Amino acid sequence: MPTQKLYAGSKLREVRMRIGLTQKDFAARLGISLPYLNQMEKNSRPVSTTVVLALAQNFGVDVTELATGDSERLVSDMREALADPVFGDDPPPQADLRLAASNAPALARAFLDLHRAYRQAHERLASMDEALGREETRARPSPWEEVRDFFHYCDNYLDAVDRAAETFSAGAEPGQGIAAHAARHLEAAGITIRTAPQDKLRRFDAARRELNLSDQAGTETRSFQLLLQVALLSQETLLEATLDFARFQSDEARAIAKLGLANYFAGAAMMPYGRFLAAAQETRHDLERLAHRFGASIEQVAHRLSTLQRPGARGIPFFFVRVDQAGTITKRHSAARLQFARYGGACPLWNVHRAFETPGRFLRQLAETPDGVRYISLARDVSKPGGSFGAPVRRFAISLGCEIEHAAQLVYADDLDLGNARAFEPIGISCRICERAHCHQRSVPPLERRIRVDADARGVLPYEVE
């Protein structure tokens, strides 16, 4: 099988601009001609092996950056957007979408923003939103969606925040746990910490310099909230600089993102990058052992594993998702080729939905997507009790997985028949963009395929996909 050519013009241009060189100087440092560099940056020619080696040797660039990043996410997001019936039954071929994502990523994102604005306007009209007349006439993404996309396109890894958290964690005294270190840091800043019954996990009174934590929260949750408060108080400059870089469109989005950054800091401080990566490799990514070692929850560990994308020290490219009992995705991230539906629920054939049926147990699944890529997926339910009799229990299910080529590094792959093609269950992303013709769980026909209706015969579905 021939080696796939690497077209990474936008990434190559991004690397050059990050280093601060002109095309002429960059070409000279790479040992190639200016026209050749120009053609590669325009994706007229693939990036050569010589250039890849020069980038690594001369600039210390992690060459995996050239093959990863926004392109696959943009293609997946555009396919899903184009599945909207408003675009008709003849969407552009996937090859065109890949060219757009590679050659004009800014235009692709603008298209996604436009489609999102259309959807929001359409939904407001459909629901007869009484507040429509009071809203701005220019539709824009909701603050929540804007922040979600910010983390999505940052690969869920923020280097400056991650390293700051790692530095903070390294300041703990020998034998001192991270929670004790955080408490001591806050107390040194004149903050009194109290644990008492209350309806909030964390409540900070700035005037009285008092931090109150709920006594009903678990140990790992209280540790996390201590570290989150450390981030909000001691990392203000870093958080604000990161927010300035993101250029959010509303104060609400900026506020949500700031809390998201503080959450990121807390998780990275609980599980500092270097030590956590080494422990993950040592335990073969055993979530329970990692949770015990770092005083974290299973969900916190799974989410942290999906963020290990530091250049030069990358972990396994995991995907991570959390769904509620209705199947709605409430958290999502993928460093793998698998991308999740931006709207609606996940594929019903995916084992994450079955996790609710077997509380407290890990479910394993070998799965294959319509593009032929195979994955190992781990799912488990996550319950969040209210802390008292009669209080509502929040129930979610999480899934963590990766492409099958990394399975040997996971304890969960032991004794699975990875070489048996029939062991892999077919899953998809969204029914509208899934091309499987014989899926018994299909809810709507695939947009890119024609259907045939036979009034004299009825199978599992009321139509046949041609």
C-alpha positions in Angstrom: 0.0 0.0 0.0 1.5 3.4 -1.0 2.4 5.8 1.8 -0.2 8.6 2.1 1.2 12.0 1.0 1.2 14.6 3.7 -0.4 17.9 2.7 -0.1 20.2 5.7 0.3 23.7 4.2 -1.7 25.6 6.9 0.3 23.8 9.7 3.6 24.5 8.0 2.7 28.1 7.7 1.6 28.2 11.3 4.9 26.8 12.4 6.8 29.4 10.4 4.8 32.3 11.8 5.2 30.9 15.3 9.0 30.9 14.9 8.9 34.4 13.4 10.6 33.8 10.0 9.9 35.1 6.5 9.3 32.5 3.8 12.7 33.3 2.4 14.5 32.7 5.7 12.4 29.7 6.6 13.2 28.1 3.2 16.9 28.7 3.7 16.9 27.1 7.2 15.1 24.1 5.8 17.5 23.8 2.9 14.9 24.2 0.1 14.0 26.8 -2.5 11.6 29.6 -1.8 9.2 28.5 -4.6 9.2 24.9 -3.2 8.2 26.2 0.3 5.6 28.4 -1.3 4.0 25.5 -3.1 4.0 23.4 0.1 2.3 26.1 2.1 -0.4 26.4 -0.6 -0.8 22.6 -0.5 0.2 22.4 -4.2 2.9 19.9 -3.2 3.1 17.5 -0.2 5.5 18.1 2.6 8.6 16.1 1.8 10.5 13.8 4.2 13.5 16.2 4.0 11.4 19.1 5.3 9.9 17.0 8.1 13.4 16.0 9.3 14.6 19.6 9.0 11.7 20.8 11.1 12.5 18.3 13.8 16.3 18.9 13.8 16.5 22.6 13.3 13.5 23.8 15.2 12.6 21.0 17.6 9.1 20.8 16.0 7.1 17.7 17.0 6.4 16.5 13.5 3.1 14.8 14.6 1.7 18.4 14.6 1.8 18.4 10.8 -0.4 15.3 10.6 -2.9 16.2 13.3 -4.8 19.3 14.4 -8.0 20.9 13.1 -8.3 19.3 9.7 -10.1 16.1 10.7 -12.3 17.9 13.1 -13.3 20.5 10.5 -14.1 17.8 7.9 -16.3 15.9 10.5 -18.0 19.1 11.6 -18.6 20.2 8.0 -20.1 16.8 7.0 -22.5 17.0 9.9 -23.5 20.6 9.1 -24.0 19.7 5.4 -26.3 16.8 6.6 -28.8 19.6 7.4 -31.8 19.2 5.0 -31.5 22.8 4.1 -28.5 21.9 1.9 -30.5 19.4 -0.2 -29.6 15.9 -1.1 -26.4 16.5 -3.0 -23.7 17.5 -0.5 -20.1 18.1 -1.7 -17.9 15.0 -1.8 -15.6 14.4 1.2 -12.5 15.1 -0.9 -13.7 18.7 -1.4 -14.3 19.0 2.3 -10.7 17.8 3.0 -9.3 20.4 0.6 -11.3 23.2 2.2 -10.2 22.1 5.7 -6.5 21.9 4.6 -6.3 24.9 2.3 -8.9 27.3 3.8 -9.5 26.4 7.5 -10.6 30.0 8.3 -13.3 29.8 5.6 -14.4 26.3 6.8 -14.8 27.7 10.4 -16.7 30.7 9.0 -19.1 28.3 7.2 -19.6 26.4 10.5 -20.3 29.6 12.3 -22.8 30.6 9.6 -24.6 27.3 9.8 -24.7 27.5 13.6 -26.2 31.0 13.4 -28.8 29.7 10.9 -29.8 26.8 13.2 -30.1 29.0 16.2 -32.3 31.5 14.3 -34.4 28.7 12.9 -34.9 27.1 16.4 -35.9 30.4 17.9 -38.5 30.9 15.2 -39.8 27.4 15.5 -40.3 27.6 19.2 -41.9 31.1 19.0 -39.4 32.6 21.4 -41.0 35.6 22.9 -37.7 37.2 23.5 -36.7 37.2 19.9 -37.4 40.8 19.4 -35.2 41.8 22.2 -32.2 39.9 21.0 -29.5 41.1 18.8 -30.2 40.8 15.1 -26.8 39.3 14.4 -27.0 35.6 15.3 -24.0 34.2 17.0 -23.1 31.0 18.9 -24.3 30.5 22.4 -21.6 31.2 25.0 -21.6 27.6 26.0 -21.0 26.4 22.4 -18.4 29.0 21.8 -16.4 27.9 24.8 -16.9 24.2 24.0 -15.4 24.8 20.5 -12.5 26.8 21.9 -11.4 23.8 24.0 -12.2 21.4 21.1 -9.9 23.2 18.6 -7.2 23.6 21.2 -7.0 19.7 21.3 -8.2 20.1 24.9 -4.6 20.9 25.8 -3.5 24.3 27.0 0.3 24.3 27.4 0.8 27.4 29.5 -2.0 26.5 32.0 -0.9 22.9 32.1 2.7 23.8 32.9 1.7 26.3 35.5 -0.4 23.6 37.3 2.6 21.2 37.1 4.8 23.9 38.6 2.4 24.5 41.4 2.1 20.8 42.2 5.9 20.4 42.3 5.9 23.0 45.1 4.3 20.5 47.6 6.5 19.5 50.5 7.6 15.8 50.5 4.8 13.6 51.7 2.3 16.5 51.5 -0.8 15.7 49.4 -2.0 18.1 46.7 -5.1 19.0 48.8 -3.0 19.9 51.8 -0.6 21.9 49.6 -3.5 23.8 48.1 -5.0 24.5 51.5 -1.7 25.7 52.9 -1.3 28.0 49.8 -4.7 29.5 50.4 -4.2 29.9 54.1 -0.9 31.7 53.5 -2.9 34.2 51.4 -5.1 34.9 54.4 -8.1 32.7 53.4 -9.9 30.7 56.0 -11.2 27.3 54.8 -14.3 25.8 56.3 -16.1 22.5 55.6 -19.8 22.5 56.5 -23.3 21.5 55.3 -24.3 23.7 52.3 -26.0 23.4 49.0 -23.0 24.5 47.0 -19.8 22.4 46.5 -17.8 25.6 46.9 -18.6 29.1 48.0 -16.0 31.8 48.3 -16.7 35.0 50.2 -14.1 37.5 48.9 -15.0 40.2 51.5 -14.5 37.9 54.5 -11.7 35.9 52.8 -13.5 32.7 53.5 -13.8 29.5 51.4 -16.6 27.2 52.3 -16.7 23.6 51.0 -19.6 21.2 51.3 -19.0 18.3 53.8 -21.2 16.1 51.5 -18.7 16.2 48.6 -16.2 13.4 48.2 -12.6 13.8 49.0 -11.5 14.1 45.4 -14.2 16.7 44.8 -13.0 18.9 47.7 -9.4 18.6 46.5 -10.5 19.7 43.1 -12.4 22.7 44.4 -9.5 23.8 46.5 -7.3 23.7 43.4 -9.9 25.5 41.4 -9.9 28.3 44.0 -6.1 28.4 43.8 -6.3 28.9 40.1 -8.9 31.8 40.3 -6.8 33.6 42.9 -3.2 33.0 42.0 -3.3 32.5 38.3 -5.4 35.5 37.4 -2.8 37.0 35.0 -2.4 33.7 33.1 -6.1 33.1 32.8 -6.9 36.6 31.6 -4.1 36.4 29.0 -5.4 33.1 27.7 -8.9 34.6 27.5 -7.6 37.7 25.6 -6.0 35.3 23.1 -9.3 33.4 22.6 -11.3 36.6 21.7 -14.7 35.4 22.9 -17.7 37.3 21.5 -19.5 37.9 24.8 -18.9 38.5 28.5 -20.8 35.3 29.2 -18.6 33.2 27.1 -15.5 34.7 28.7 -16.9 34.0 32.2 -17.6 30.4 31.3 -14.2 30.0 29.7 -12.5 31.4 32.7 -14.1 28.8 34.9 -13.2 26.2 32.4 -9.5 27.2 32.5 -9.6 27.1 36.3 -11.1 23.6 36.1 -8.3 22.7 33.7 -5.7 24.0 36.1 -7.2 22.0 39.0 -7.2 18.7 37.0 -3.6 19.3 35.8 -2.5 20.1 39.3 -4.1 17.0 40.8 -2.5 14.9 38.0 0.6 16.8 36.9 1.6 16.0 33.3 5.0 14.3 33.7 4.1 12.1 36.7 0.7 11.3 35.4 1.9 10.3 32.0 4.6 8.0 33.5 2.0 6.5 35.9 -0.5 5.9 33.0 2.2 4.1 31.0 3.3 2.1 34.0 -0.2 0.9 34.9 -1.2 0.4 31.3 -3.8 3.1 31.7 -5.7 1.3 34.5 -8.2 4.0 35.5 -8.9 2.6 39.0 -5.2 2.4 39.9 -4.6 5.9 38.6 -7.6 7.3 40.5 -6.3 5.7 43.8 -2.7 6.9 43.2 -3.7 10.6 42.4 -6.8 10.9 44.7 -9.0 11.6 41.8 -12.3 10.2 40.5 -12.7 7.8 37.5 -14.2 10.6 35.4 -11.3 13.0 36.3 -8.8 10.4 35.4 -10.5 9.6 32.1 -10.7 13.3 31.2 -7.1 13.9 32.1 -5.9 11.0 29.9 -7.6 12.7 26.9 -5.5 15.9 27.5 -2.1 14.3 27.3 -1.1 16.1 24.0 2.0 18.0 25.0 4.3 18.4 22.0 7.3 16.1 22.4 5.6 14.1 25.2 2.3 13.0 23.9 0.2 10.2 25.4 -2.2 8.0 23.6 -4.6 10.0 21.5 -7.8 9.1 23.4 -11.3 10.2 22.8 -13.4 11.1 25.8 -17.2 11.7 26.0 -19.8 12.0 28.7 -23.5 11.5 28.0 -26.7 11.8 30.1 -29.5 9.3 30.3 -31.2 10.8 27.3 -28.1 10.2 25.2 -27.2 13.8 24.9 -23.4 14.5 24.8 -22.5 16.8 27.7 -18.7 16.6 27.3 -16.7 15.6 24.3 -13.1 15.6 23.1 -11.2 13.5 20.6 -7.5 13.5 19.9 -8.2 10.4 17.7 -9.8 10.5 14.2 -13.2 9.7 15.8 -15.3 12.9 16.0 -18.6 13.3 17.8 -21.8 14.8 16.7 -22.0 18.5 17.6 -25.7 18.3 17.9 -28.0 15.6 19.3 -27.0 12.2 20.7 -24.3 9.6 20.0 -24.7 6.4 17.9 -27.1 4.1 19.8 -24.8 1.1 19.0 -22.0 2.5 21.1 -21.4 0.8 24.4 -21.6 4.1 26.3 -25.4 3.8 26.4 -25.3 0.3 27.9 -23.2 1.6 30.8 -26.4 2.7 32.6 -27.6 -0.9 32.7 -24.5 -2.1 34.6 -23.6 0.4 37.2 -20.1 0.2 38.7 -18.7 -1.9 35.9 -16.4 -1.2 33.0 -17.8 -2.2 29.6 -15.4 -2.9 26.8 -16.2 -2.7 23.1 -14.3 -3.3 19.9 -15.9 -1.0 17.3 -15.4 0.1 13.7 -16.7 3.3 12.1 -17.9 3.5 8.5 -14.5 4.8 7.4 -13.0 1.5 8.4 -11.1 2.8 11.4 -11.2 0.4 14.4 -11.3 1.4 18.1 -11.3 0.0 21.6 -13.9 1.8 23.7 -14.3 1.7 27.5 -17.6 2.8 29.1 -18.8 3.2 32.7 -21.6 4.9 34.5 -20.9 7.9 36.8 -23.4 8.7 39.5 -23.2 11.9 41.4 -25.4 11.6 44.6 -27.1 14.7 46.1 -25.6 14.0 49.5 -28.8 13.4 51.5 -32.0 11.4 51.5 -34.3 12.5 48.8 -31.8 14.6 47.0 -31.6 14.0 43.3 -28.9 11.8 41.8 -27.2 12.9 38.6 -26.3 10.0 36.4 -24.0 10.1 33.4 -22.0 7.6 31.5 -18.4 8.2 30.2 -16.5 6.6 27.5 -12.7 6.6 26.9 -11.2 5.0 23.9 -8.5 5.0 21.2 -7.6 3.5 17.8 -6.8 -0.2 17.9 -3.1 0.3 17.1 -2.7 1.5 20.7 -4.6 -1.3 22.3 -1.5 -3.2 23.5 -0.8 -0.3 25.9 -4.2 -0.7 27.6 -4.9 -3.3 30.3 -8.5 -3.3 29.1 -7.4 -4.9 25.8 -6.1 -8.0 27.5 -7.9 -11.2 26.3 -9.8 -9.4 23.6 -9.7 -11.0 20.1 -8.2 -8.0 18.4 -7.3 -10.0 15.2 -10.9 -11.1 14.6 -12.7 -8.7 12.3 -16.1 -10.0 13.4 -15.3 -9.0 16.9 -15.7 -5.3 15.9 -19.2 -3.9 16.2 -20.3 -1.3 13.6 -20.8 2.2 15.1 -21.3 5.6 13.5 -21.4 9.3 14.5 -24.8 10.6 13.4 -27.5 8.8 11.4 -27.7 11.6 8.9 -24.0 11.2 7.9 -23.6 7.5 8.6 -23.5 5.5 5.3 -24.3 2.1 6.7 -27.2 0.6 4.6 -28.3 -2.1 7.0 -28.3 -0.6 10.5 -31.2 -1.8 12.6 -31.0 1.2 14.9 -31.1 3.9 12.2 -33.5 6.8 13.1 -33.3 8.8 9.8 -32.0 8.0 6.3 -28.5 8.9 5.4 -28.4 12.2 3.5 -25.8 11.1 1.0 -27.7 8.0 -0.1 -30.9 7.4 -2.0 -33.7 5.3 -0.4 -36.2 3.0 -1.9 -39.7 2.4 -0.4 -41.6 -0.8 -1.2 -45.2 -0.7 -0.2 -45.4 -4.5 -0.6 -42.6 -5.4 1.8 -41.4 -4.2 5.2 -38.1 -5.0 6.9 -36.6 -3.6 10.1 -36.9 -0.1 8.5 -39.8 1.2 6.4 -37.3 1.9 3.5 -34.1 0.4 2.0 -30.9 2.4 1.6 -29.5 2.0 -1.9 
